Amino acid sequence: MTPMNARDPKSIPDVQATPDSRKLAIDKVGIKAIRHPIQIKERSGAVQHTIATFNMYVGLPHQFKGTHMSRFVEILSAQERELTVESFKTMLQEMVERLEAEEGRIEMTFPYFIDKAAPVSGVRSLMDYEVTFVAEVLKGEQCFAMKVLTPVTSLCPCSKKISDYGAHNQRSHVTVTAYTGDFVWIEEIVDLVEKQASSELYGLLKRPDEKYVTERAYDNPKFVEDMVRDVAALLNLDERITRYVVESENFESIHNHSAYALIERDKKSA
């Protein structure tokens, strides 16, 4: 017996597909903050299991009333959990085609862990980094960017110069957004940033390690301006990176404010 409220799926109206008379296109419409398990390949050859937060959007032409939100979830759920840069780009193309859009964007943000050895004792621990993959189709062209936030220590050159002894330091976040034409490992971006900092951070330190990182930071003072310039100079040398944004922000200093600097370059138009 068929329930009285049951309807033939073919007879259910598709309201989103109906015309819209306001003639206003929507730049981005989609879903935000949906979490999904993923697997990411490490530079070592291992595979890391983590949880990513996805934002998925398409551009909506002015003549359509709405988009089909359920299709975003269907596209995400159909993916293999071991996402690579290439499969991430493929998912973008599938999303644009299924939603009959000309433009689209997918953002995937996840914690990424790197096993690090302390500089003197060699004791090992995990450090976590916030990573975002962004794939976008815009004006018929597809691009991919990798955004990596690396926490480091910076020691103030001014404080060191004017003080009879000691100098203040602070936690810094250096964020690199790299648009790539070829494959780049997450660990490569992290290594590049950490080598330019006053000192890198570790999950676990013994007393000899604490002495080492304290003295390294003192011998290697950096303003936020120094950080973004030093990192940008190395990104300029990497032919795989076509465009980049470098940001540096200092927290927890003796000042009642954060210090911030940014450099953005499109190497193709330089």
Rosetta silent file (secondary structure, phi, psi, omega in degrees, C-alpha in Angstrom):
SEQUENCE: MTPMNARDPKSIPDVQATPDSRKLAIDKVGIKAIRHPIQIKERSGAVQHTIATFNMYVGLPHQFKGTHMSRFVEILSAQERELTVESFKTMLQEMVERLEAEEGRIEMTFPYFIDKAAPVSGVRSLMDYEVTFVAEVLKGEQCFAMKVLTPVTSLCPCSKKISDYGAHNQRSHVTVTAYTGDFVWIEEIVDLVEKQASSELYGLLKRPDEKYVTERAYDNPKFVEDMVRDVAALLNLDERITRYVVESENFESIHNHSAYALIERDKKSA
SCORE:     score description
SCORE:     0.000 S_00000001
   1 L     0.000  130.584 -178.159    0.000    0.000    0.000 S_00000001
   2 L   -85.543  128.697  178.045    1.426    3.401   -0.987 S_00000001
   3 L   -56.057  146.854 -176.408    1.418    6.102    1.749 S_00000001
   4 L   -63.511  -31.339 -177.414   -1.026    8.897    1.053 S_00000001
   5 L   -92.012    3.223  178.742    1.693   11.564    1.217 S_00000001
   6 L   -72.469  143.674 -179.028    4.097    9.680   -1.062 S_00000001
   7 L  -130.974  148.319  173.827    4.808   11.386   -4.371 S_00000001
   8 L   -64.522  123.909 -178.425    6.335   10.278   -7.612 S_00000001
   9 H   -52.552  -31.906 -178.993    9.896   11.745   -7.572 S_00000001
  10 H   -70.551  -20.412 -178.234    9.390   12.921  -11.134 S_00000001
  11 H   -92.267   -6.486 -179.417    6.386   14.977  -10.052 S_00000001
  12 L   -77.160  124.555 -177.097    8.214   16.825   -7.244 S_00000001
  13 L   -66.992  141.713  176.134    8.962   20.374   -8.435 S_00000001
  14 L   -97.724   90.672 -173.768   12.630   21.465   -8.642 S_00000001
  15 H   -65.193  -37.862 -177.546   12.323   24.977   -7.214 S_00000001
  16 H   -61.360  -29.753 -176.366   16.050   25.736   -7.467 S_00000001
  17 H   -84.521   -1.033 -179.921   15.987   25.201  -11.227 S_00000001
  18 L   -74.407  155.682 -178.703   13.227   27.708  -11.793 S_00000001
  19 E   -67.993  154.718  175.008   14.090   31.029  -13.477 S_00000001
  20 L  -122.768  133.653 -171.972   14.921   34.164  -11.490 S_00000001
  21 L   -95.690   -2.609 -174.651   13.892   37.571  -12.828 S_00000001
  22 L   -78.834  -15.167  176.694   16.164   39.832  -10.728 S_00000001
  23 L    57.705   43.769  176.979   19.135   39.417  -13.096 S_00000001
  24 L  -123.736  110.945  176.897   21.696   39.309  -10.290 S_00000001
  25 L   -72.127  152.793  176.886   24.401   36.654  -10.503 S_00000001
  26 E  -110.074  126.668 -175.696   25.772   35.232   -7.227 S_00000001
  27 E   -66.338  -44.454 -179.229   29.564   35.034   -6.953 S_00000001
  28 E  -141.179  126.785  173.114   29.680   32.128   -4.485 S_00000001
  29 E  -140.325  138.104 -177.536   26.929   29.798   -3.309 S_00000001
  30 E   169.380 -146.382 -178.244   27.444   26.449   -1.633 S_00000001
  31 E  -121.345  152.449  179.959   28.178   24.795    1.690 S_00000001
  32 E  -130.028  152.554  168.035   30.599   25.697    4.479 S_00000001
  33 E    58.358   43.028  172.898   32.276   23.968    7.415 S_00000001
  34 E   -99.428  127.743 -176.269   31.473   20.348    6.571 S_00000001
  35 E   -95.049  144.361 -176.569   33.957   17.930    8.133 S_00000001
  36 E  -152.857  138.456  178.376   35.170   14.805    6.392 S_00000001
  37 E   -70.662  142.416  178.453   37.954   12.258    7.070 S_00000001
  38 E  -140.074  166.990  172.453   40.881   12.366    4.661 S_00000001
  39 E  -127.975  132.373 -177.719   44.296   10.818    4.142 S_00000001
  40 E  -120.267  133.459  177.863   47.268   12.933    3.057 S_00000001
  41 E   -73.711  134.549  176.625   50.529   11.609    1.667 S_00000001
  42 L   -93.147  159.885  177.879   53.633   12.616    3.614 S_00000001
  43 L   -61.170  -29.537 -178.573   57.007   13.418    2.109 S_00000001
  44 L   -70.889  -13.847 -176.487   58.388   10.332    3.904 S_00000001
  45 L   105.053  -14.111  178.021   56.059    8.098    1.901 S_00000001
  46 L   -76.388  171.033  177.268   53.662    7.422    4.773 S_00000001
  47 E  -119.304  130.384 -178.012   49.982    8.354    4.755 S_00000001
  48 E  -104.247  130.379  177.637   48.528   10.606    7.448 S_00000001
  49 E   -93.512  129.315 -179.820   44.914   10.269    8.609 S_00000001
  50 E  -152.914  178.901  179.419   43.254   13.514    9.614 S_00000001
  51 E  -115.937  130.030 -179.845   39.957   15.429    9.555 S_00000001
  52 E  -113.076  149.958  173.252   39.390   18.276    7.090 S_00000001
  53 E  -106.070  123.879 -174.486   36.836   21.070    7.050 S_00000001
  54 E  -106.151  139.219  164.082   35.493   21.743    3.552 S_00000001
  55 E  -118.875  131.132 -176.558   33.976   24.844    1.968 S_00000001
  56 E  -133.347  124.755 -175.742   32.531   24.246   -1.513 S_00000001
  57 E  -135.628  154.588  166.169   31.139   26.973   -3.774 S_00000001
  58 E  -133.626  161.202  171.285   30.067   27.608   -7.338 S_00000001
  59 E   -83.387  136.407 -177.570   29.122   30.765   -9.186 S_00000001
  60 E  -110.004  116.047  178.277   25.386   30.985   -9.879 S_00000001
  61 L   -59.513  155.365 -173.297   24.279   32.655  -13.138 S_00000001
  62 L   -63.774  -24.495 -174.286   21.622   35.333  -12.821 S_00000001
  63 L   -80.896  -12.030 -179.200   18.926   33.312  -14.580 S_00000001
  64 E   -99.526  140.890 -178.981   18.855   30.499  -11.971 S_00000001
  65 L   -73.200  -39.982 -177.483   16.989   30.806   -8.677 S_00000001
  66 L  -159.639  178.685  177.117   19.268   28.472   -6.722 S_00000001
  67 L  -114.683  170.602 -178.078   21.758   25.611   -6.724 S_00000001
  68 L   -96.221   97.649 -174.920   21.432   22.009   -5.529 S_00000001
  69 H   -62.143  -34.039 -177.202   23.106   21.978   -2.091 S_00000001
  70 H   -63.564  -27.016 -177.954   22.818   18.196   -1.684 S_00000001
  71 H   -67.422  -30.305  177.151   25.076   17.642   -4.683 S_00000001
  72 H   -60.173  -46.744 -178.671   28.031   19.220   -2.872 S_00000001
  73 H   -66.615  -38.933  177.947   27.782   16.589   -0.138 S_00000001
  74 H   -60.795  -42.701 -179.547   27.319   13.807   -2.688 S_00000001
  75 H   -64.280  -43.157  179.709   30.479   14.884   -4.523 S_00000001
  76 H   -66.542  -43.722 -177.365   32.498   14.997   -1.291 S_00000001
  77 H   -67.484  -24.477 -178.401   31.179   11.650   -0.044 S_00000001
  78 L   -79.730  -10.894 -175.901   32.047    9.955   -3.342 S_00000001
  79 L   -77.238  150.697  170.091   35.762   10.805   -3.037 S_00000001
  80 L   -68.348  147.618 -176.183   38.410    8.381   -1.910 S_00000001
  81 L   -72.108  -21.338  176.251   39.685    9.281    1.530 S_00000001
  82 E   -86.472   90.052 -178.123   43.278    9.453    0.308 S_00000001
  83 L   -87.437  130.964  172.915   43.102   12.882   -1.266 S_00000001
  84 L  -112.784  174.275  176.808   46.028   14.084   -3.334 S_00000001
  85 H   -59.074  -41.560 -178.054   46.508   17.400   -5.067 S_00000001
  86 H   -68.550  -42.194  179.343   45.415   15.804   -8.333 S_00000001
  87 H   -69.522  -28.471  175.951   42.295   14.150   -6.907 S_00000001
  88 H   -65.634  -42.162  176.817   41.431   17.441   -5.203 S_00000001
  89 H   -66.228  -37.586  178.352   41.540   19.194   -8.593 S_00000001
  90 H   -63.708  -39.882  178.378   39.447   16.392  -10.105 S_00000001
  91 H   -62.029  -38.341  176.853   36.822   16.871   -7.416 S_00000001
  92 H   -61.044  -46.836 -178.838   36.635   20.560   -8.315 S_00000001
  93 H   -62.572  -40.578  178.019   36.060   19.759  -11.983 S_00000001
  94 H   -63.416  -41.115 -179.923   33.354   17.244  -11.096 S_00000001
  95 H   -62.158  -45.743 -179.313   31.623   19.797   -8.861 S_00000001
  96 H   -63.144  -42.436 -178.715   31.551   22.452  -11.581 S_00000001
  97 H   -68.143  -45.186 -176.758   30.230   20.004  -14.177 S_00000001
  98 H   -67.807  -30.621 -179.716   27.534   18.444  -11.973 S_00000001
  99 L   -95.652    7.179  175.938   26.262   21.818  -10.842 S_00000001
 100 L    52.515   45.851 -178.664   26.419   23.203  -14.381 S_00000001
 101 L  -111.694  157.002  176.646   28.552   26.145  -13.266 S_00000001
 102 L   -94.350  -23.665 -178.775   31.305   28.025  -15.045 S_00000001
 103 L  -131.934  148.575 -179.819   33.183   28.932  -11.865 S_00000001
 104 E  -162.134  163.960 -177.466   33.802   27.081   -8.616 S_00000001
 105 E  -152.897  135.151  173.799   36.033   26.873   -5.552 S_00000001
 106 E  -125.631  132.743  176.216   36.840   24.205   -2.952 S_00000001
 107 E  -120.600  132.713 -179.448   38.735   24.886    0.285 S_00000001
 108 E  -130.683  111.943 -177.380   39.978   22.072    2.506 S_00000001
 109 E  -111.640  133.494 -176.336   41.552   22.969    5.883 S_00000001
 110 E  -153.071  153.506  172.137   43.136   20.339    8.111 S_00000001
 111 E   -79.014  137.288 -179.295   45.738   19.872   10.876 S_00000001
 112 E  -125.329  130.345 -174.284   48.943   18.300    9.592 S_00000001
 113 E  -107.775  136.847  177.963   51.479   16.694   11.936 S_00000001
 114 E  -123.383  129.657  178.298   55.227   16.509   11.408 S_00000001
 115 E   -79.530  119.264 -175.965   57.512   14.312   13.499 S_00000001
 116 E  -122.505  146.493  176.203   60.438   16.466   14.658 S_00000001
 117 E  -100.808  133.536  176.600   63.651   15.727   16.542 S_00000001
 118 L   -60.434  148.573 -168.759   64.842   18.183   19.205 S_00000001
 119 L   -67.557  -24.356 -178.090   68.065   19.943   18.101 S_00000001
 120 L  -115.045  -55.179 -176.563   70.430   18.533   20.763 S_00000001
 121 L   -73.776  -25.749 -178.459   68.871   15.589   22.600 S_00000001
 122 L    78.973    3.814  179.617   67.176   14.240   19.484 S_00000001
 123 L   -62.811  138.547 -172.465   64.016   13.407   21.437 S_00000001
 124 E  -101.230  147.114  177.554   61.109   13.139   19.004 S_00000001
 125 E  -158.900  166.685 -179.437   57.672   14.733   19.192 S_00000001
 126 E   -98.496  137.960  169.887   54.865   15.877   16.894 S_00000001
 127 E  -115.929  138.770  179.794   54.242   19.464   15.816 S_00000001
 128 E  -106.757  145.502 -178.450   50.945   20.388   14.187 S_00000001
 129 E  -132.048  143.240  178.067   50.484   22.893   11.367 S_00000001
 130 E   -89.714  123.694 -176.256   47.300   24.298    9.847 S_00000001
 131 E  -123.405  140.365  175.364   47.131   23.573    6.117 S_00000001
 132 E  -130.235  127.381  169.523   44.556   24.635    3.536 S_00000001
 133 E   -96.406  135.627  177.444   44.251   23.367   -0.024 S_00000001
 134 E  -129.262  123.659  173.400   42.377   25.687   -2.392 S_00000001
 135 E  -121.433  137.418 -173.015   41.317   24.692   -5.914 S_00000001
 136 E  -145.983  139.358  168.401   39.451   27.161   -8.095 S_00000001
 137 E  -109.271  119.302 -176.304   38.039   27.518  -11.586 S_00000001
 138 E  -141.360  123.576 -179.652   37.833   31.195  -12.500 S_00000001
 139 L    53.964   40.646  175.804   37.280   32.672  -15.960 S_00000001
 140 L    82.051   -3.167 -179.310   37.911   29.289  -17.540 S_00000001
 141 E  -113.370  140.336  178.515   41.251   28.693  -15.813 S_00000001
 142 E  -103.228  137.564  177.247   41.942   26.261  -12.976 S_00000001
 143 E  -137.185  158.344  179.038   44.488   27.027  -10.260 S_00000001
 144 E  -130.950  137.784  176.619   45.674   25.370   -7.059 S_00000001
 145 E  -133.313  146.597  175.638   47.086   26.974   -3.919 S_00000001
 146 E  -120.119  123.319 -178.579   48.473   25.535   -0.716 S_00000001
 147 E  -110.962  123.921 -177.037   48.296   27.653    2.439 S_00000001
 148 E  -126.419  124.033  176.062   50.493   26.652    5.386 S_00000001
 149 E   -99.629  118.880 -177.595   50.524   28.358    8.786 S_00000001
 150 E  -115.236  116.267  175.687   53.838   27.760   10.571 S_00000001
 151 E   -80.276  134.833 -179.489   54.278   28.834   14.228 S_00000001
 152 E  -141.986 -179.507  172.820   57.797   30.013   15.084 S_00000001
 153 E  -109.604  137.265  171.812   59.690   32.217   17.556 S_00000001
 154 E  -125.918  139.047  179.030   60.912   35.707   16.686 S_00000001
 155 E  -110.381  133.335 -172.696   63.274   37.788   18.815 S_00000001
 156 L   -73.122  117.621  178.080   63.062   41.578   18.599 S_00000001
 157 H   -61.536  -36.478 -179.639   66.245   43.146   17.101 S_00000001
 158 H   -65.204  -45.046  179.151   65.419   46.506   18.683 S_00000001
 159 H   -60.100  -41.709  179.348   65.044   44.985   22.152 S_00000001
 160 H   -65.747  -39.356 -175.967   68.379   43.211   21.784 S_00000001
 161 H   -67.993  -39.878 -171.893   70.128   46.366   20.557 S_00000001
 162 H   -94.489   -5.572 -176.300   68.998   48.714   23.326 S_00000001
 163 L   -98.330  146.356  176.361   69.194   46.314   26.296 S_00000001
 164 L   -71.641  -30.737  176.474   72.232   45.681   28.462 S_00000001
 165 L  -155.788  146.482  179.077   71.257   42.023   28.657 S_00000001
 166 L    76.476  176.176  177.561   68.513   39.810   27.228 S_00000001
 167 L  -166.090  149.338 -179.474   65.863   40.588   24.650 S_00000001
 168 L   -88.074  145.551  175.579   62.147   39.926   24.396 S_00000001
 169 E  -129.947  172.120 -176.397   60.766   37.354   22.000 S_00000001
 170 E  -152.823  163.544  173.466   57.309   36.234   20.995 S_00000001
 171 E   -75.663  137.493  178.906   55.327   33.559   19.235 S_00000001
 172 E  -126.878  145.823  172.089   54.912   34.295   15.544 S_00000001
 173 E  -112.692  120.214  175.725   52.642   32.864   12.874 S_00000001
 174 E  -110.420  120.343 -177.197   54.075   32.861    9.370 S_00000001
 175 E  -114.018  123.690  177.148   51.528   31.976    6.701 S_00000001
 176 E  -112.790  123.920  171.426   52.567   31.128    3.149 S_00000001
 177 E  -109.514  109.620 -174.260   49.959   30.811    0.410 S_00000001
 178 E  -111.735  121.941  172.854   51.715   29.321   -2.602 S_00000001
 179 E   -90.084  121.745 -168.860   50.100   29.009   -6.036 S_00000001
 180 E  -116.024  144.059  172.990   51.898   26.149   -7.695 S_00000001
 181 L  -101.136   -9.682  178.910   52.463   24.989  -11.230 S_00000001
 182 L  -145.127  170.233 -172.766   54.147   21.802  -10.057 S_00000001
 183 L   -70.310  136.813  175.820   54.004   19.593   -6.956 S_00000001
 184 L  -133.740  131.124  178.059   55.297   20.994   -3.643 S_00000001
 185 L   -74.884  148.297  173.723   55.333   19.067   -0.361 S_00000001
 186 H   -57.543  -43.000 -177.424   53.771   20.610    2.748 S_00000001
 187 H   -61.315  -28.835  179.036   57.032   19.873    4.567 S_00000001
 188 H   -65.960  -40.990  178.347   58.969   21.984    2.047 S_00000001
 189 H   -67.023  -43.252  179.049   56.999   25.108    2.952 S_00000001
 190 H   -61.179  -46.625  179.656   57.374   24.397    6.674 S_00000001
 191 H   -59.088  -44.128 -177.713   61.145   23.844    6.329 S_00000001
 192 H   -59.853  -45.939 -178.063   61.563   27.053    4.352 S_00000001
 193 H   -68.477  -46.314 -175.586   59.757   29.160    6.973 S_00000001
 194 H   -62.783  -33.163  179.767   61.374   27.562   10.029 S_00000001
 195 H   -70.636  -20.543 -179.905   64.873   28.128    8.668 S_00000001
 196 H   -93.958   -9.718 -177.922   64.161   31.873    8.358 S_00000001
 197 L   -78.370  165.897  172.523   62.739   32.306   11.876 S_00000001
 198 L   -59.671  -43.042  173.501   64.689   33.333   14.949 S_00000001
 199 E  -158.152  145.366  173.911   64.015   29.784   16.111 S_00000001
 200 E   -81.933  168.411 -179.521   61.646   27.013   15.151 S_00000001
 201 L  -104.832  155.631  179.096   59.308   25.382   17.675 S_00000001
 202 L  -134.533  152.817  178.045   59.296   21.822   18.987 S_00000001
 203 L   -75.353  -25.613 -176.723   56.703   19.734   20.801 S_00000001
 204 L  -147.710  131.539  179.195   59.220   18.503   23.383 S_00000001
 205 L  -133.768  139.538  168.755   62.552   19.911   24.595 S_00000001
 206 L   -93.690  173.038 -175.977   65.114   18.786   27.162 S_00000001
 207 H   -58.099  -42.065  176.421   67.340   21.275   29.013 S_00000001
 208 H   -61.882  -33.287  177.799   70.174   21.158   26.426 S_00000001
 209 H   -68.741  -40.186  178.803   67.569   21.814   23.725 S_00000001
 210 H   -61.441  -41.351  176.886   66.151   24.795   25.653 S_00000001
 211 H   -61.251  -42.748 -177.806   69.642   26.283   25.873 S_00000001
 212 H   -63.740  -50.039 -175.607   70.111   25.779   22.139 S_00000001
 213 H   -69.851  -31.440  177.024   66.830   27.387   21.014 S_00000001
 214 H   -65.284  -45.336 -178.277   67.245   30.297   23.446 S_00000001
 215 H   -72.946  -34.930  177.913   70.719   31.090   22.143 S_00000001
 216 H   -62.905  -45.031  179.653   69.736   30.516   18.511 S_00000001
 217 H   -62.586  -40.479 -179.133   66.897   33.025   18.798 S_00000001
 218 H   -65.159  -34.861 -179.552   69.220   35.557   20.478 S_00000001
 219 H   -82.232   -6.650 -172.780   71.779   35.182   17.685 S_00000001
 220 L  -136.587   60.318 -177.304   69.113   35.468   14.979 S_00000001
 221 L   -68.014  146.062 -178.387   66.785   38.425   15.752 S_00000001
 222 L  -144.869  130.311  164.327   63.966   39.126   13.270 S_00000001
 223 L   -79.435  165.880  173.107   61.330   41.816   12.780 S_00000001
 224 H   -60.969  -33.794  178.512   58.097   40.802   11.019 S_00000001
 225 H   -63.210  -39.213  177.527   59.464   42.769    8.066 S_00000001
 226 H   -64.289  -41.836 -177.028   62.589   40.576    8.053 S_00000001
 227 H   -60.731  -51.438 -176.526   60.500   37.410    8.156 S_00000001
 228 H   -66.663  -35.703  179.289   58.312   38.190    5.156 S_00000001
 229 H   -69.090  -42.432 -179.201   61.260   39.453    3.097 S_00000001
 230 H   -65.868  -41.784  178.907   63.477   36.459    3.881 S_00000001
 231 H   -68.166  -43.777 -179.632   60.720   33.955    3.102 S_00000001
 232 H   -61.566  -38.055 -179.723   59.666   35.823   -0.063 S_00000001
 233 H   -60.413  -37.092  178.621   63.258   35.899   -1.324 S_00000001
 234 H   -76.622  -36.094  176.549   63.384   32.092   -1.241 S_00000001
 235 H   -63.627  -32.633  177.551   59.933   31.697   -2.813 S_00000001
 236 H   -61.766  -27.402 -176.757   61.154   33.884   -5.674 S_00000001
 237 H   -84.866  -13.635 -175.613   63.803   31.260   -6.424 S_00000001
 238 L   -91.715  109.966 -175.987   61.364   28.341   -6.618 S_00000001
 239 L   -70.506  -16.274  178.537   60.161   27.974  -10.214 S_00000001
 240 L   -73.801  -20.765 -177.024   57.319   25.673   -9.159 S_00000001
 241 E   -99.420  118.339 -175.363   55.631   28.572   -7.361 S_00000001
 242 E   -93.605  -25.409 -178.831   53.959   31.038   -9.726 S_00000001
 243 E  -155.065  149.296 -179.584   52.379   33.365   -7.169 S_00000001
 244 E  -153.191  159.184  169.869   52.527   33.699   -3.392 S_00000001
 245 E  -129.547  128.260  176.172   51.382   35.593   -0.322 S_00000001
 246 E  -117.895  126.377  177.725   53.603   35.695    2.781 S_00000001
 247 E  -125.136  142.327  175.553   52.194   36.965    6.081 S_00000001
 248 E  -134.871  130.775  179.944   53.917   37.265    9.447 S_00000001
 249 E  -136.460  130.317  179.336   52.218   38.178   12.711 S_00000001
 250 E   -98.579  135.026  178.311   53.763   38.382   16.182 S_00000001
 251 E  -122.014  166.893  169.461   51.737   37.532   19.307 S_00000001
 252 L    55.534   38.579  175.925   52.306   37.527   23.062 S_00000001
 253 L   -94.411 -175.906  179.027   54.964   40.237   23.048 S_00000001
 254 L   -76.411   -9.682  179.097   55.486   42.954   25.676 S_00000001
 255 L   -87.833  155.650  178.449   53.400   45.298   23.513 S_00000001
 256 L   -90.710   42.486  178.638   49.625   45.566   23.736 S_00000001
 257 L  -164.495  165.646  173.944   49.273   44.824   20.030 S_00000001
 258 L   -97.450  149.586  172.743   50.360   42.415   17.314 S_00000001
 259 E  -101.277  141.018 -172.174   52.930   43.258   14.665 S_00000001
 260 E  -143.424  142.569  174.668   52.007   42.272   11.102 S_00000001
 261 E  -148.367  151.678 -177.364   53.576   42.335    7.622 S_00000001
 262 E  -145.942  140.052  170.707   52.575   40.934    4.225 S_00000001
 263 E  -128.340  131.475  176.026   54.153   40.507    0.796 S_00000001
 264 E  -127.313  129.729 -178.427   52.147   39.371   -2.238 S_00000001
 265 E  -138.486  137.161  169.670   53.758   38.668   -5.618 S_00000001
 266 E  -105.855  103.975 -173.657   52.577   37.296   -8.950 S_00000001
 267 L   -68.562  -23.717 -179.707   55.812   36.013  -10.503 S_00000001
 268 L   -70.161  -29.638 -178.106   54.187   35.587  -13.929 S_00000001
 269 L  -101.191    0.619 -178.001   53.548   39.323  -14.239 S_00000001
 270 L   -75.105    0.000    0.000   56.785   40.451  -12.595 S_00000001
